[in-house]
């Protein structure tokens, strides 16, 4: 096993070599600019971040098989670094400060170049400080053969917004301040349905607004669609701390992929999505001219957000920003029914780790196996080529969406029940629940595994695994 110093030296050499290859390809890079911008929220101007190409395009839309050749330019006054969420880059290009690369200084640039072997709905976001809360994120769409020529694509990026600076939010959470917004909820030991056996809570932060493509329902985005046409919704939950129910109203639709990975289609009108997850939802627009709201309802909240699909000259009515009742907490009901369209090949695990998700709201301390992460925490050791299982045990009273960098994993058990579930990169572990995931160690490097609730991650619910 390499020492940390020798591993980083190896990383720098390998990273330099990969960037040199990028220069040799002759392919001009796609430019992404990290910028400040102003949006309007609840009638007030808000200064946020953005990741845009020079022509104003947010994020990137590309094709499978192409090289991901990107130059990131930092046009903000602080350092930053972008993580390519759900992709499998060389680990030196993963975009995590202190691990894969140093942050890009103000006025600086960084170049990336690696192949794109699979398509799907992904996203990019800052892994530096708390910039993700200020909307330093954007879609990353990779088209492949599964995308139909006769369908219209609609990307919906969900975010939670506060006028309070994120550093102040975290400070007040640590002090137990007023931004702790406790909706208490019953959660069960069988991980599926609520019961009175244990008590949990939702929503650490009371947000000022929930946005869909930077807008509230006071002025939602209206997307013109064809009457009788087919639409693919690419829903990205780019929120810092919020989970949602996607409510299609009267439209039936098929969930065809999660986190960029195809699943056996599931038909419904309501689909849960936790922080950092993505849903590909295919629907057919009715023949009649009408407006069809696509709503995102945060769990534990009456407030809602969304976009409107307008077919023909359908009349658009104002949609209330508050529903009649609060949205229920997310469960693993859908997760337990999902089946991967391309599951991992059956194989016994070569290695397994039990990772207890630990901590509490008191003092706002979060950890894995009761250890809050720092660079001194030893990584989990695995070996190239192994099948690895991670047993995620939530010992807390709050749900945690767990994300692994650089490796899609398959959900293989909920509680004691094993099954060939969805392949994804982020899975929700409800309070007192156990979820087991499996992956093949086929992308050597030093990789983070963490809760994707931004303030939990920064409070210590983070660890790493490493192999070479």
C-alpha positions in Angstrom: 0.0 0.0 0.0 1.4 3.4 -1.0 2.0 6.0 1.7 -0.1 9.1 1.4 3.0 11.2 0.3 4.0 8.6 -2.4 0.3 8.2 -3.5 0.0 12.0 -4.0 3.3 12.1 -5.9 2.0 9.3 -8.1 -1.2 11.2 -8.6 0.5 14.4 -9.6 2.6 12.5 -12.2 -0.3 10.6 -13.6 -2.4 13.8 -13.6 0.3 15.6 -15.5 0.5 12.8 -18.0 -3.3 12.8 -18.6 -3.3 16.6 -19.2 -0.4 16.2 -21.6 -2.4 13.7 -23.5 -5.2 16.2 -23.7 -2.9 18.7 -25.3 -1.7 16.1 -27.8 -5.2 15.2 -29.0 -5.7 18.5 -30.7 -9.3 18.5 -29.8 -10.3 22.0 -28.6 -11.7 21.9 -25.1 -15.1 22.9 -24.0 -14.8 26.0 -21.9 -16.7 26.2 -18.6 -16.7 29.5 -16.7 -17.3 29.7 -13.0 -19.1 33.0 -12.6 -21.2 35.1 -10.3 -24.7 35.9 -11.5 -27.9 37.4 -10.2 -31.3 35.8 -10.2 -34.6 36.9 -8.7 -36.1 34.9 -5.8 -39.4 36.0 -4.2 -39.1 39.4 -5.9 -35.6 40.0 -4.5 -32.2 40.0 -6.3 -29.9 37.1 -5.2 -26.2 36.7 -6.0 -25.4 33.1 -6.8 -22.8 31.2 -8.8 -23.1 29.5 -12.2 -21.2 27.1 -14.5 -21.6 28.3 -18.0 -20.0 28.1 -21.4 -19.0 31.3 -23.2 -22.3 31.3 -25.1 -24.3 31.2 -21.9 -25.1 27.5 -22.0 -25.3 26.0 -18.5 -23.2 22.9 -18.1 -22.5 20.5 -20.9 -24.5 18.2 -23.3 -22.3 15.7 -25.2 -22.3 12.2 -26.6 -21.1 8.8 -25.4 -17.8 7.8 -26.9 -16.4 11.3 -27.0 -13.6 12.6 -24.9 -14.6 14.8 -22.0 -12.1 17.5 -22.8 -13.0 20.5 -20.7 -11.2 23.6 -19.5 -12.6 25.2 -16.3 -11.9 28.9 -15.9 -12.4 30.4 -12.5 -13.9 33.9 -12.9 -15.0 34.2 -9.2 -13.1 35.8 -6.4 -12.6 32.6 -4.4 -10.9 29.2 -5.2 -13.2 26.5 -6.5 -13.1 23.0 -7.9 -15.8 21.1 -9.9 -16.7 17.4 -9.4 -18.2 15.5 -12.3 -20.9 13.7 -10.4 -21.6 10.1 -11.6 -18.7 9.9 -14.1 -15.7 7.6 -13.9 -12.7 9.9 -14.5 -9.2 9.1 -13.5 -9.2 9.9 -9.8 -6.9 12.9 -10.2 -9.6 14.6 -12.3 -12.5 13.9 -9.9 -12.6 17.4 -8.6 -12.2 17.0 -4.8 -9.9 19.5 -3.0 -7.1 17.9 -1.0 -7.7 14.5 -2.5 -7.7 14.5 -6.3 -6.6 18.1 -7.1 -5.8 21.4 -5.6 -8.5 24.1 -6.0 -8.4 26.4 -8.9 -7.4 29.9 -7.7 -9.2 33.0 -8.8 -8.3 33.7 -12.4 -6.8 30.2 -12.8 -7.8 27.3 -15.1 -7.7 23.5 -15.0 -8.0 21.1 -17.9 -9.7 17.7 -18.0 -9.6 14.9 -20.6 -11.0 11.4 -20.1 -13.3 9.1 -22.2 -17.0 8.9 -21.8 -17.9 5.1 -22.0 -21.5 5.5 -20.9 -24.4 7.9 -21.3 -27.1 9.3 -19.1 -28.2 12.2 -16.9 -25.4 13.5 -14.6 -24.4 16.8 -13.2 -21.5 18.9 -12.1 -21.0 20.8 -8.8 -18.4 22.5 -6.7 -16.8 20.4 -4.0 -15.1 23.4 -2.5 -16.4 24.8 0.7 -20.1 25.4 0.7 -20.4 26.8 -2.9 -22.9 24.1 -3.9 -25.5 25.9 -1.7 -25.0 29.0 -3.8 -25.9 27.1 -7.0 -22.4 26.3 -8.2 -23.8 23.4 -10.2 -25.1 22.6 -13.7 -26.4 19.7 -15.8 -24.1 17.2 -17.5 -26.0 15.2 -20.1 -24.3 12.4 -22.1 -26.5 11.2 -25.0 -26.4 7.6 -26.1 -28.3 5.1 -28.3 -31.2 4.9 -25.8 -32.2 8.5 -26.6 -35.0 8.5 -29.1 -34.9 10.8 -32.1 -38.7 11.5 -31.8 -38.6 12.7 -28.2 -38.2 16.1 -26.7 -35.9 16.5 -23.7 -36.6 18.7 -20.8 -34.0 19.1 -18.1 -35.3 20.1 -14.7 -32.6 21.1 -12.1 -33.9 21.4 -8.5 -32.2 23.5 -5.9 -32.9 24.8 -2.4 -32.2 28.5 -1.8 -31.6 30.7 1.2 -30.7 34.4 1.4 -28.6 33.5 4.5 -24.9 32.9 3.6 -24.1 29.1 3.8 -21.3 29.7 6.3 -23.8 31.4 8.6 -26.3 28.5 8.2 -23.6 26.0 9.2 -22.5 28.1 12.2 -26.1 28.4 13.4 -26.7 24.7 12.9 -23.7 23.9 15.1 -25.1 26.3 17.7 -28.6 24.8 17.5 -29.9 28.1 16.1 -33.2 29.0 14.5 -32.3 27.5 11.1 -32.8 24.0 12.5 -36.2 23.3 11.1 -37.4 20.1 12.8 -40.3 18.3 11.2 -40.6 15.1 13.3 -41.5 12.0 11.5 -42.0 8.4 12.5 -39.5 6.0 10.8 -39.5 2.3 10.9 -37.0 -0.5 11.4 -38.1 -2.3 8.3 -37.0 0.7 6.2 -40.2 0.8 4.1 -43.1 2.4 5.9 -43.5 4.7 8.9 -44.2 3.3 12.3 -44.1 4.5 15.9 -41.0 2.5 16.8 -38.5 5.3 16.2 -38.5 9.1 15.8 -36.7 11.0 13.1 -36.7 14.5 11.7 -36.6 16.2 8.3 -35.1 19.4 6.9 -32.2 20.8 9.0 -32.5 24.2 7.2 -35.6 26.3 6.6 -35.1 27.6 3.1 -36.5 30.8 1.6 -37.4 29.1 -1.7 -37.2 25.9 -3.7 -36.2 26.5 -7.4 -36.7 24.6 -10.6 -34.3 25.9 -13.2 -33.7 28.9 -11.0 -37.4 29.8 -10.8 -40.2 29.5 -8.3 -43.9 28.8 -9.1 -44.5 32.6 -8.9 -42.8 32.7 -12.4 -42.2 29.1 -13.5 -40.5 28.0 -16.7 -43.0 27.1 -19.4 -41.8 24.6 -21.9 -43.7 24.2 -25.2 -44.3 20.6 -26.1 -46.0 18.9 -29.0 -49.5 17.6 -28.5 -49.3 13.8 -28.5 -45.5 14.0 -28.5 -43.1 12.1 -26.4 -41.0 13.9 -23.7 -38.0 12.7 -21.7 -37.8 14.5 -18.4 -34.2 14.6 -17.0 -34.7 15.5 -13.4 -31.6 16.5 -11.4 -31.7 17.1 -7.7 -29.0 19.7 -7.2 -30.2 20.7 -3.8 -27.9 21.1 -0.9 -30.2 19.5 1.7 -33.6 18.7 0.2 -35.4 15.6 -1.0 -38.6 15.7 -3.2 -41.5 13.9 -4.6 -41.8 14.5 -8.4 -45.6 14.8 -9.0 -46.7 14.6 -12.6 -50.4 15.3 -11.8 -52.6 13.4 -14.2 -49.8 12.2 -16.5 -48.7 8.5 -16.4 -45.0 8.1 -17.1 -42.2 5.5 -17.1 -39.1 5.8 -14.9 -36.5 4.4 -17.3 -33.2 5.4 -15.6 -31.8 6.5 -12.2 -28.5 8.3 -11.7 -27.8 7.8 -15.4 -28.2 4.0 -15.3 -31.2 2.2 -17.0 -33.7 0.4 -15.0 -36.6 -1.9 -15.9 -39.3 0.7 -16.5 -41.6 1.6 -13.6 -44.9 3.3 -14.4 -46.3 5.9 -12.0 -47.3 9.5 -11.5 -45.2 10.2 -8.4 -41.4 9.4 -8.1 -39.1 10.2 -5.1 -35.7 11.8 -5.6 -33.2 12.4 -2.9 -30.4 14.9 -2.9 -27.9 14.3 -5.8 -30.0 11.7 -7.5 -31.3 11.9 -11.1 -34.5 10.5 -12.7 -35.1 9.9 -16.4 -38.9 9.9 -16.8 -40.5 9.2 -20.2 -44.0 10.3 -20.9 -46.4 10.9 -23.8 -48.2 14.3 -23.8 -52.0 14.0 -24.3 -53.4 15.0 -27.7 -55.4 17.9 -26.1 -54.1 21.4 -25.8 -53.4 22.0 -22.1 -50.9 22.9 -19.5 -49.3 20.1 -17.5 -47.4 21.0 -14.3 -44.4 18.9 -13.3 -44.1 19.6 -9.6 -41.4 18.9 -7.1 -42.7 18.7 -3.5 -40.0 18.8 -0.8 -40.6 16.2 1.9 -42.1 17.7 5.1 -43.0 20.9 3.3 -46.2 22.4 1.9 -44.2 24.6 -0.5 -43.5 23.2 -3.9 -41.7 24.1 -7.2 -41.7 22.9 -10.7 -42.0 23.7 -14.4 -45.0 23.6 -16.8 -45.3 21.7 -20.0 -47.6 23.6 -22.4 -49.1 21.6 -25.2 -50.5 23.6 -28.1 -52.4 26.7 -26.9 -53.2 25.3 -23.5 -54.2 27.8 -20.9 -51.8 28.3 -18.1 -53.3 28.8 -14.7 -51.3 30.0 -11.7 -50.1 27.2 -9.5 -50.1 27.8 -5.7 -46.6 27.7 -4.2 -48.1 26.0 -1.1 -49.9 22.6 -1.4 -52.9 21.7 0.9 -50.8 19.4 3.0 -47.1 18.8 3.8 -45.4 16.2 1.6 -44.6 12.9 3.3 -41.0 11.7 4.0 -39.3 9.6 1.4 -39.2 5.9 1.9 -37.4 3.0 0.2 -40.7 1.7 -1.4 -39.7 2.6 -4.9 -36.0 1.6 -4.3 -37.1 -1.9 -3.3 -39.0 -2.4 -6.5 -36.3 -1.1 -8.9 -34.4 -3.6 -11.0 -31.3 -2.7 -13.0 -31.5 -3.2 -16.8 -27.8 -4.1 -16.8 -27.1 -5.6 -13.3 -23.7 -6.5 -12.0 -22.7 -10.1 -12.9 -23.5 -12.4 -10.1 -20.4 -12.8 -7.9 -19.7 -13.3 -4.2 -18.2 -10.3 -2.5 -14.4 -10.4 -1.9 -14.6 -7.7 0.8 -17.3 -6.0 2.8 -17.3 -3.0 5.1 -20.0 -2.0 7.6 -20.3 1.7 7.6 -22.4 3.1 10.4 -23.8 6.6 9.7 -23.5 8.3 13.0 -24.0 11.7 14.7 -26.7 13.9 16.0 -28.2 17.4 15.7 -26.8 18.2 19.2 -23.7 20.2 18.3 -24.3 19.3 14.7 -21.8 16.4 14.7 -21.9 13.9 11.9 -19.6 11.0 11.2 -19.0 7.5 9.8 -18.3 4.8 12.4 -18.2 7.6 15.0 -15.2 9.2 13.2 -15.6 12.7 11.7 -13.4 12.8 8.6 -10.1 14.6 8.3 -7.0 13.9 6.1 -5.6 11.9 8.9 -8.4 9.3 8.8 -7.1 6.2 7.1 -8.9 5.2 3.9 -10.8 2.0 3.5 -8.4 -0.5 1.8 -9.5 -2.5 -1.1 -7.8 -4.3 -4.0 -8.1 -3.8 -7.7 -10.5 -6.3 -9.3 -12.4 -7.0 -6.1 -16.2 -7.1 -5.7 -16.8 -4.9 -2.7 -20.0 -4.6 -0.6 -20.7 -1.6 1.6 -23.3 -2.2 4.4 -24.7 1.3 5.2 -26.3 1.3 8.6 -28.1 4.5 9.6 -27.8 4.9 13.4 -29.2 8.4 13.4 -32.7 10.0 13.3 -32.3 11.6 9.9 -32.1 10.1 6.4 -28.7 10.3 4.6 -28.1 10.1 0.8 -24.8 8.3 0.4 -22.7 9.0 -2.7 -19.6 7.1 -3.9 -17.3 8.8 -6.3 -15.9 7.1 -9.4 -17.9 3.9 -9.2 -21.6 3.1 -10.0 -22.9 0.7 -7.4 -25.8 -1.7 -7.3 -28.3 -1.8 -4.5 -28.2 -5.5 -3.4 -30.1 -5.5 -0.1 -32.5 -3.5 2.0 -32.4 -4.8 5.5 -32.0 -8.6 5.3 -33.8 -8.8 1.9 -31.4 -9.3 -1.0 -32.3 -8.5 -4.6 -30.7 -7.2 -7.8 -31.7 -3.6 -7.5 -30.9 -0.4 -9.4 -27.4 0.6 -10.4 -26.8 4.2 -9.2 -24.3 6.4 -7.5 -26.4 7.9 -4.6 -28.7 5.9 -2.4 -31.0 7.1 0.4 -30.5 5.4 3.8 -33.6 6.3 6.0 -33.3 6.6 9.8 -32.6 3.2 11.5 -32.4 1.5 8.0 -29.7 -0.7 6.5 -28.9 -0.6 2.8 -26.2 -2.7 1.1 -24.6 -1.7 -2.1 -22.0 -3.6 -4.3 -19.4 -2.4 -6.8 -16.5 -3.7 -8.7 -13.1 -2.1 -7.9 -12.2 -1.2 -11.5 -11.1 2.4 -11.2 -8.0 2.7 -9.0 -7.4 5.8 -7.0 -8.4 7.6 -3.8 -12.2 8.0 -3.8 -14.6 9.8 -1.4 -17.7 8.3 0.0 -20.0 10.7 1.9 -23.4 11.9 2.8 -24.5 14.3 0.1 -26.4 16.5 2.5 -23.9 19.4 2.2 -23.8 20.4 5.9 -23.6 16.8 7.1 -20.7 16.2 4.7 -18.8 19.3 6.0 -19.6 18.3 9.6 -17.7 15.0 9.1 -20.0 12.3 7.5 -17.3 11.6 4.9 -14.7 8.9 4.4 -12.5 7.6 1.6 -11.4 4.3 0.0 -8.1 3.8 -1.9 -6.5 1.2 -4.1 -4.0 1.2 -6.9 
